[in-house]
């Protein structure tokens, strides 16, 4: 079976039902990372944003969830700068959202 070259995902993966299923999996994965802090931080971001994510944004978020917790939390808490080679639009959004909430900023 050959797919149209202008489509990034096969139509069955981009259906509303498929997107809803991906959103449910992301909600679960983001809130079951292993530590309370990462569950709250990453899970909270996903819960606030996943409902409006399109297929490409879901793919980006799925890739972010593959990043090891120590790296991800260091970037989100501002302990280390986000490396340019790892920066994606969604990861930048997460970092900016954490900074806007004051996560990791010492008083």
DSSP file (Angstrom, degrees, kcal/mol; ACC not computed):
  #  RESIDUE AA STRUCTURE BP1 BP2  ACC     N-H-->O    O-->H-N    N-H-->O    O-->H-N    TCO  KAPPA ALPHA  PHI   PSI    X-CA   Y-CA   Z-CA
    1    1 A X              0   0    0      0, 0.0     2,-0.4     0, 0.0     0, 0.0   0.000 360.0 360.0 360.0 131.8    0.0    0.0    0.0
    2    2 A X        -     0   0    0      0, 0.0     2,-0.3     0, 0.0     3,-0.0  -0.901 360.0-147.0-110.4 134.3    1.4    3.4   -1.0
    3    3 A X        -     0   0    0     -2,-0.4     2,-0.1     1,-0.1     7,-0.1  -0.674  32.9 -91.4 -97.4 152.9    0.5    6.6    0.9
    4    4 A X    >   -     0   0    0     -2,-0.3     3,-1.6     1,-0.1    -1,-0.1  -0.403  34.3-132.4 -58.0 131.6    0.1   10.0   -0.6
    5    5 A X  T 3  S+     0   0    0      1,-0.3    -1,-0.1    -2,-0.1    -2,-0.0   0.662 102.8  60.6 -67.8 -15.9    3.6   11.7   -0.3
    6    6 A X  T 3  S+     0   0    0      2,-0.0     2,-0.5     0, 0.0    -1,-0.3   0.562  88.4  85.7 -87.2  -7.2    2.0   14.9    1.1
    7    7 A X    <   -     0   0    0     -3,-1.6     3,-0.1     1,-0.1    -4,-0.1  -0.821  58.8-164.9 -96.5 128.3    0.6   13.1    4.1
    8    8 A X  S    S+     0   0    0     -2,-0.5     2,-0.4     1,-0.1    -1,-0.1   0.804  78.9  31.2 -81.4 -29.5    3.0   12.7    7.1
    9    9 A X  S    S-     0   0    0      5,-0.0    -1,-0.1     2,-0.0     5,-0.1  -0.956  95.2-100.2-125.4 145.5    0.8   10.0    8.8
   10   10 A X    >>  -     0   0    0     -2,-0.4     3,-1.9     1,-0.1     4,-0.8  -0.365  42.5-111.0 -57.4 145.7   -1.4    7.4    7.2
   11   11 A X  G >4 S+     0   0    0      1,-0.3     3,-0.9     2,-0.2     4,-0.4   0.826 116.6  59.1 -52.1 -36.6   -5.0    8.6    7.5
   12   12 A X  G 34 S+     0   0    0      1,-0.3     3,-0.4     2,-0.2    -1,-0.3   0.778 105.1  50.2 -67.0 -23.8   -6.0    6.0   10.0
   13   13 A X  G <4 S+     0   0    0     -3,-1.9    -1,-0.3     1,-0.2    -2,-0.2   0.621 110.5  50.1 -85.0 -13.9   -3.3    7.3   12.4
   14   14 A X  S << S+     0   0    0     -3,-0.9    -1,-0.2    -4,-0.8    -2,-0.2   0.303  83.9 117.8-105.7   6.2   -4.5   10.9   12.0
   15   15 A X  S  > S-     0   0    0     -3,-0.4     4,-2.8    -4,-0.4     5,-0.2  -0.305  79.1-112.0 -70.6 159.6   -8.2   10.1   12.7
   16   16 A X  H  > S+     0   0    0      1,-0.2     4,-2.5     2,-0.2     5,-0.2   0.878 119.8  52.7 -59.3 -37.6   -9.9   11.7   15.7
   17   17 A X  H  > S+     0   0    0      2,-0.2     4,-2.0     1,-0.2    -1,-0.2   0.919 110.7  46.2 -65.0 -43.3  -10.1    8.3   17.3
   18   18 A X  H  > S+     0   0    0     -6,-0.2     4,-2.3     2,-0.2    -2,-0.2   0.904 113.2  49.6 -66.0 -41.2   -6.4    7.6   16.8
   19   19 A X  H  X S+     0   0    0     -4,-2.8     4,-2.4     2,-0.2    -2,-0.2   0.902 109.7  51.5 -64.1 -40.7   -5.5   11.1   18.1
   20   20 A X  H  X S+     0   0    0     -4,-2.5     4,-2.1    -5,-0.2    -1,-0.2   0.893 110.0  49.8 -62.9 -39.5   -7.7   10.6   21.2
   21   21 A X  H  X S+     0   0    0     -4,-2.0     4,-2.2     2,-0.2    -2,-0.2   0.914 110.7  48.9 -65.4 -43.2   -6.0    7.3   21.9
   22   22 A X  H  X S+     0   0    0     -4,-2.3     4,-2.5     1,-0.2    -2,-0.2   0.896 109.8  52.8 -62.7 -39.9   -2.6    8.9   21.6
   23   23 A X  H  X S+     0   0    0     -4,-2.4     4,-2.5     2,-0.2    -2,-0.2   0.906 108.2  50.2 -62.6 -42.0   -3.7   11.7   24.0
   24   24 A X  H  X S+     0   0    0     -4,-2.1     4,-2.1     2,-0.2    -1,-0.2   0.927 111.4  48.2 -62.6 -44.6   -4.8    9.2   26.6
   25   25 A X  H  X S+     0   0    0     -4,-2.2     4,-2.9     1,-0.2     5,-0.2   0.910 111.3  50.7 -62.1 -42.2   -1.5    7.3   26.4
   26   26 A X  H  X S+     0   0    0     -4,-2.5     4,-2.8     2,-0.2     5,-0.2   0.916 107.6  53.0 -63.1 -43.1    0.4   10.5   26.7
   27   27 A X  H  X S+     0   0    0     -4,-2.5     4,-1.2     2,-0.2    -1,-0.2   0.931 113.9  43.4 -56.9 -45.6   -1.6   11.6   29.8
   28   28 A X  H >< S+     0   0    0     -4,-2.1     3,-0.5     2,-0.2     4,-0.4   0.961 115.8  45.9 -66.1 -51.6   -0.8    8.3   31.4
   29   29 A X  H >< S+     0   0    0     -4,-2.9     3,-0.9     1,-0.2    -2,-0.2   0.876 111.5  52.6 -60.3 -38.7    2.9    8.2   30.5
   30   30 A X  H 3< S+     0   0    0     -4,-2.8    13,-0.6     1,-0.2     3,-0.3   0.779 113.2  43.2 -70.9 -25.8    3.5   11.8   31.4
   31   31 A X  T << S+     0   0    0     -4,-1.2    -1,-0.2    -3,-0.5    -2,-0.2   0.325 110.4  56.2-103.5   8.4    2.1   11.4   34.9
   32   32 A X    <   +     0   0    0     -3,-0.9    -1,-0.2    -4,-0.4    -2,-0.1  -0.378  62.5 127.5-131.9  54.3    3.7    8.0   35.6
   33   33 A X  S    S-     0   0    0     -3,-0.3    36,-0.1     2,-0.3    -1,-0.1   0.755  80.5-100.5 -84.9 -26.6    7.4    8.9   35.2
   34   34 A X  S    S+     0   0    0      1,-0.3     2,-0.4    -3,-0.1     3,-0.1   0.106  93.3  66.6 131.1 -26.6    8.6    7.6   38.5
   35   35 A X  S  > S-     0   0    0      1,-0.1     4,-2.7     0, 0.0    -1,-0.3  -0.944  76.0-125.2-126.2 152.0    9.0   10.5   40.8
   36   36 A X  H  > S+     0   0    0     -2,-0.4     4,-2.7     1,-0.2     5,-0.2   0.907 109.5  52.7 -57.4 -43.9    6.4   12.9   42.3
   37   37 A X  H  > S+     0   0    0      1,-0.2     4,-2.7     2,-0.2     5,-0.2   0.927 113.8  40.1 -62.3 -47.8    8.2   15.9   40.9
   38   38 A X  H  >>S+     0   0    0      2,-0.2     4,-2.3     1,-0.2     5,-0.9   0.884 114.2  54.0 -71.6 -36.2    8.5   14.7   37.3
   39   39 A X  H  X5S+     0   0    0     -4,-2.7     4,-1.2     3,-0.2     5,-0.3   0.936 115.1  40.9 -59.6 -44.6    5.0   13.3   37.4
   40   40 A X  H  X5S+     0   0    0     -4,-2.7     4,-1.6    -5,-0.2    -2,-0.2   0.929 120.7  41.8 -69.8 -45.7    3.6   16.6   38.6
   41   41 A X  H  X5S+     0   0    0     -4,-2.7     4,-1.8    -5,-0.2    -3,-0.2   0.971 126.0  30.0 -68.9 -55.6    5.7   18.8   36.3
   42   42 A X  H  X5S+     0   0    0     -4,-2.3     4,-2.5    -5,-0.2     5,-0.2   0.917 122.7  50.0 -73.5 -43.7    5.5   16.8   33.1
   43   43 A X  H  X<S+     0   0    0     -4,-1.2     4,-2.8    -5,-0.9    -3,-0.2   0.883 110.0  52.0 -61.9 -38.2    2.1   15.4   33.7
   44   44 A X  H  X S+     0   0    0     -4,-1.6     4,-2.1    -5,-0.3    -1,-0.2   0.916 109.8  48.1 -64.4 -43.3    0.7   18.8   34.5
   45   45 A X  H  X S+     0   0    0     -4,-1.8     4,-1.4     2,-0.2     5,-0.2   0.939 114.1  46.6 -61.7 -47.0    2.1   20.3   31.3
   46   46 A X  H >X S+     0   0    0     -4,-2.5     4,-3.4     1,-0.2     3,-0.5   0.933 111.0  51.7 -61.9 -46.0    0.6   17.4   29.2
   47   47 A X  H 3< S+     0   0    0     -4,-2.8     4,-0.4     1,-0.2    -1,-0.2   0.890 111.8  47.4 -58.8 -40.0   -2.7   17.6   31.0
   48   48 A X  H 3< S+     0   0    0     -4,-2.1    -1,-0.2    -5,-0.2    -2,-0.2   0.772 127.9  23.1 -70.7 -26.1   -3.0   21.3   30.3
   49   49 A X  H X< S+     0   0    0     -4,-1.4     3,-1.6    -3,-0.5     4,-0.5   0.662  94.7  85.5-118.6 -20.9   -2.0   21.1   26.6
   50   50 A X  G >< S+     0   0    0     -4,-3.4     3,-1.1     1,-0.3    -3,-0.1   0.800  81.0  67.4 -62.6 -30.4   -2.7   17.6   25.2
   51   51 A X  G 3  S+     0   0    0     -4,-0.4    -1,-0.3    -5,-0.3    -2,-0.1   0.743 108.2  38.0 -62.5 -23.4   -6.3   18.3   24.3
   52   52 A X  G <  S+     0   0    0     -3,-1.6    -1,-0.3     2,-0.1     2,-0.2   0.393  88.8 118.2-108.1   2.3   -5.3   20.8   21.6
   53   53 A X    <   -     0   0    0     -3,-1.1     2,-0.1    -4,-0.5   -30,-0.1  -0.497  52.7-146.2 -73.9 135.6   -2.2   19.0   20.3
   54   54 A X     >  -     0   0    0     -2,-0.2     4,-2.5     1,-0.0     5,-0.2  -0.292  37.8 -85.9 -87.1-178.9   -2.3   18.0   16.6
   55   55 A X  H  > S+     0   0    0      1,-0.2     4,-2.1     2,-0.2     5,-0.1   0.889 128.5  48.7 -58.7 -43.3   -0.7   14.8   15.3
   56   56 A X  H  > S+     0   0    0      1,-0.2     4,-2.1     2,-0.2    -1,-0.2   0.900 112.2  48.7 -65.7 -40.5    2.7   16.5   14.8
   57   57 A X  H  > S+     0   0    0      2,-0.2     4,-2.5     1,-0.2    -1,-0.2   0.870 109.5  52.7 -67.8 -36.5    2.7   17.9   18.3
   58   58 A X  H  X S+     0   0    0     -4,-2.5     4,-2.7     2,-0.2    -1,-0.2   0.907 108.6  50.6 -63.7 -40.7    1.7   14.6   19.8
   59   59 A X  H  X S+     0   0    0     -4,-2.1     4,-1.9     2,-0.2    -2,-0.2   0.917 110.6  49.1 -62.3 -43.3    4.7   13.0   18.0
   60   60 A X  H  X S+     0   0    0     -4,-2.1     4,-1.9     2,-0.2    -2,-0.2   0.917 112.4  48.0 -61.6 -44.4    7.0   15.7   19.4
   61   61 A X  H  X S+     0   0    0     -4,-2.5     4,-1.9     1,-0.2    -2,-0.2   0.886 108.3  54.3 -65.8 -39.2    5.6   15.1   22.9
   62   62 A X  H  < S+     0   0    0     -4,-2.7     4,-0.3     1,-0.2    -1,-0.2   0.896 108.7  49.3 -60.4 -40.1    6.0   11.4   22.6
   63   63 A X  H >< S+     0   0    0     -4,-1.9     3,-1.3     1,-0.2     4,-0.4   0.885 107.2  55.2 -66.6 -38.5    9.7   11.9   21.7
   64   64 A X  H >< S+     0   0    0     -4,-1.9     3,-1.8     1,-0.3    -1,-0.2   0.888 100.7  59.2 -60.8 -38.9   10.1   14.2   24.7
   65   65 A X  T 3< S+     0   0    0     -4,-1.9    -1,-0.3     1,-0.3    -2,-0.2   0.615  97.0  62.2 -69.2  -9.8    8.8   11.4   27.0
   66   66 A X  T <  S+     0   0    0     -3,-1.3    -1,-0.3    -4,-0.3     2,-0.2   0.589  80.9 102.1 -86.3 -12.3   11.7    9.2   25.7
   67   67 A X  S <  S-     0   0    0     -3,-1.8    -3,-0.0    -4,-0.4     5,-0.0  -0.529  87.8-102.5 -71.9 134.6   14.3   11.7   27.2
   68   68 A X     >  -     0   0    0     -2,-0.2     4,-2.4     1,-0.1     3,-0.5  -0.289  27.9-119.7 -58.7 141.9   15.7   10.4   30.5
   69   69 A X  H  > S+     0   0    0      1,-0.2     4,-3.2     2,-0.2     5,-0.4   0.862 108.9  57.5 -51.9 -44.8   14.2   12.2   33.5
   70   70 A X  H  > S+     0   0    0      1,-0.2     4,-1.7     2,-0.2    -1,-0.2   0.919 112.1  41.4 -58.2 -42.3   17.5   13.6   34.8
   71   71 A X  H  > S+     0   0    0     -3,-0.5     4,-2.0     2,-0.2    -2,-0.2   0.955 117.1  47.5 -66.6 -49.7   18.1   15.5   31.5
   72   72 A X  H  X S+     0   0    0     -4,-2.4     4,-2.6     1,-0.2    -2,-0.2   0.920 113.8  45.9 -61.4 -46.1   14.6   16.6   31.1
   73   73 A X  H  X S+     0   0    0     -4,-3.2     4,-2.8     1,-0.2     6,-0.3   0.868 108.3  56.8 -68.7 -34.4   14.2   17.8   34.7
   74   74 A X  H  <>S+     0   0    0     -4,-1.7     6,-1.7    -5,-0.4     5,-1.5   0.911 112.7  42.3 -60.1 -40.6   17.5   19.7   34.6
   75   75 A X  H ><5S+     0   0    0     -4,-2.0     3,-0.5     3,-0.2    -2,-0.2   0.919 116.5  46.9 -71.4 -43.7   16.3   21.6   31.5
   76   76 A X  H 3<5S+     0   0    0     -4,-2.6    -2,-0.2     1,-0.2    -3,-0.2   0.869 115.3  45.3 -68.5 -36.0   12.8   22.2   32.9
   77   77 A X  T 3<5S-     0   0    0     -4,-2.8    -1,-0.2    -5,-0.2    -2,-0.2   0.525 112.6-119.3 -83.8  -5.7   14.1   23.3   36.3
   78   78 A X  T < 5S+     0   0    0     -3,-0.5    -3,-0.2    -4,-0.5    -4,-0.1   0.627  77.4 126.5  79.4  13.2   16.7   25.5   34.7
   79   79 A X  S   <S+     0   0    0     -5,-1.5     2,-0.3    -6,-0.3    -4,-0.2   0.829  82.5  20.2 -70.5 -30.3   19.6   23.7   36.3
   80   80 A X  S    S-     0   0    0     -6,-1.7    -2,-0.3    -9,-0.1    -1,-0.2  -0.981  91.8-106.9-134.1 147.6   21.1   23.3   32.8
   81   81 A X        -     0   0    0     -2,-0.3     2,-0.5     1,-0.1    -6,-0.1  -0.408  42.0-100.3 -70.5 151.5   20.4   25.2   29.6
   82   82 A X        -     0   0    0     -7,-0.2     2,-0.1    -2,-0.1    -1,-0.1  -0.611  41.7-121.8 -70.6 117.8   18.3   23.4   26.9
   83   83 A X    >>  -     0   0    0     -2,-0.5     3,-1.9     1,-0.1     4,-1.0  -0.413  12.1-131.9 -64.9 133.8   20.9   22.2   24.3
   84   84 A X  T 34 S+     0   0    0      1,-0.3     3,-0.5     2,-0.2    -1,-0.1   0.833 105.8  58.6 -55.4 -33.9   20.1   23.6   20.9
   85   85 A X  T 34 S+     0   0    0      1,-0.2    -1,-0.3     3,-0.0    -2,-0.1   0.679 110.6  42.2 -72.5 -15.6   20.5   20.1   19.3
   86   86 A X  T <4 S+     0   0    0     -3,-1.9    -1,-0.2     2,-0.0     2,-0.2   0.523  88.4 115.5-102.4 -10.2   17.7   18.8   21.6
   87   87 A X     <  +     0   0    0     -4,-1.0     2,-0.3    -3,-0.5     3,-0.0  -0.430  34.9 167.0 -70.7 128.8   15.4   21.8   21.2
   88   88 A X     >  -     0   0    0     -2,-0.2     4,-2.6     1,-0.1     5,-0.2  -0.872  50.6-102.8-127.7 164.1   12.0   21.2   19.5
   89   89 A X  H  > S+     0   0    0     -2,-0.3     4,-2.0     1,-0.2     5,-0.1   0.903 122.5  46.7 -56.1 -40.6    9.0   23.5   19.5
   90   90 A X  H  > S+     0   0    0      2,-0.2     4,-2.3     1,-0.2    -1,-0.2   0.909 111.9  48.8 -70.9 -41.4    7.2   21.4   22.1
   91   91 A X  H  > S+     0   0    0      2,-0.2     4,-2.5     1,-0.2    -1,-0.2   0.895 110.8  51.3 -65.7 -38.2   10.2   21.1   24.4
   92   92 A X  H  X S+     0   0    0     -4,-2.6     4,-2.8     2,-0.2    -1,-0.2   0.912 109.0  52.0 -61.9 -41.6   10.7   24.9   24.1
   93   93 A X  H  X S+     0   0    0     -4,-2.0     4,-2.5    -5,-0.2    -2,-0.2   0.912 109.9  48.7 -59.5 -43.6    7.0   25.3   25.1
   94   94 A X  H  X S+     0   0    0     -4,-2.3     4,-2.4     2,-0.2    -2,-0.2   0.936 112.6  47.0 -62.9 -47.1    7.5   23.0   28.1
   95   95 A X  H  X S+     0   0    0     -4,-2.5     4,-2.4     1,-0.2    -2,-0.2   0.938 113.9  47.8 -60.6 -47.3   10.6   24.9   29.3
   96   96 A X  H  X S+     0   0    0     -4,-2.8     4,-2.4     1,-0.2    -1,-0.2   0.885 110.7  51.8 -62.1 -39.3    8.9   28.3   28.8
   97   97 A X  H  X S+     0   0    0     -4,-2.5     4,-1.3    -5,-0.2    -1,-0.2   0.903 110.5  48.6 -64.8 -40.8    5.8   27.1   30.6
   98   98 A X  H  <>S+     0   0    0     -4,-2.4     5,-2.6     1,-0.2     4,-0.4   0.918 112.3  48.0 -64.9 -42.6    7.9   25.9   33.6
   99   99 A X  H ><5S+     0   0    0     -4,-2.4     3,-1.2     1,-0.2    -2,-0.2   0.892 107.8  55.4 -65.3 -39.2    9.8   29.2   33.7
  100  100 A X  H 3<5S+     0   0    0     -4,-2.4    -1,-0.2     1,-0.3    -2,-0.2   0.813 109.2  48.0 -64.1 -28.8    6.5   31.2   33.5
  101  101 A X  T 3<5S-     0   0    0     -4,-1.3    -1,-0.3    -3,-0.2    -2,-0.2   0.463 118.5-113.5 -88.6  -2.8    5.3   29.3   36.6
  102  102 A X  T X 5 +     0   0    0     -3,-1.2     3,-1.4    -4,-0.4     2,-0.2   0.666  53.9 169.0  80.9  16.0    8.6   29.9   38.4
  103  103 A X  T 3 < +     0   0    0     -5,-2.6    -1,-0.2     1,-0.3     3,-0.1  -0.455  69.0   1.6 -65.8 127.5    9.7   26.3   38.4
  104  104 A X  T 3  S+     0   0    0      1,-0.2     2,-0.7    -2,-0.2    -1,-0.3   0.395  94.4 130.0  80.6  -3.2   13.3   26.0   39.5
  105  105 A X    <   -     0   0    0     -3,-1.4    -1,-0.2    -6,-0.1     2,-0.2  -0.751  53.5-137.4 -89.0 120.3   13.8   29.6   40.1
  106  106 A X              0   0    0     -2,-0.7    -3,-0.0     1,-0.1    -4,-0.0  -0.500 360.0 360.0 -76.3 143.1   15.3   30.3   43.5
  107  107 A X              0   0    0     -2,-0.2    -1,-0.1     0, 0.0    -2,-0.0   0.442 360.0 360.0 -92.5 360.0   14.0   33.2   45.5
